[in-house]
C-alpha cells in the first residue's frame, strides 16, 4: 500500500482550509457548517442578499435582509467582527435595522441557511456594510431597492454622497 507524501497531505489541508463560500473577495467568519445540495437537482430556489444598507430612517434600504425564492424555511444570523451574534431570525422577510451610530463602512457578517420548497438545502454567507455615505471603492454596492427578478440589476434610489 502506497502512502501519500507529507507534502501532498499539507497541500490538500491548505486548499480545504482556504475554501471560500462567497465570491465577494472578503474573508468571512461563521461560514462553517453551511450546506448547499441543490446543484444538478433542477431546484430553482435562490437567496439574494444586499451587500450594503443605509439605516438612516429615510425609507430606502434601512433594513438588511435576505430575499428568497422557493424557500420553505430559513435561519438568518448577523455577526459583528468580534463574532458576536447581533441578530438572528427564522422568520422569512424579517430583517435587521442596524446600528445607526456605527461608522460608515462598518462590516457585518451574515450566514443564511435555508430549506428549499423541494426539500434541499441552500446556504450563503458573506459580509455587508453599514453606509451613511458612499465610500470610494472598487467593490460594487448592491442595495435592497435594486433587486429585480434577475438579481440586483435595478438602479438605487438612495442618495449617497461620496465620503470625505
Secondary structure, 3 states (H helix, E strand, C coil): CCCCCHHHHHHHHHHHHCCCCCCCCCCCCCCCCCCCCCCCCCCCCEEEECCEECCCCCCCCCCECEEEECEEEEEEEEECCCCCEEEEECCCCCCECCCCCCCCCEEEEEEEEEEECCCCEEEEEEEEEECCCECCCCCCCCCHHHEECCEECCCCCCCCCECC
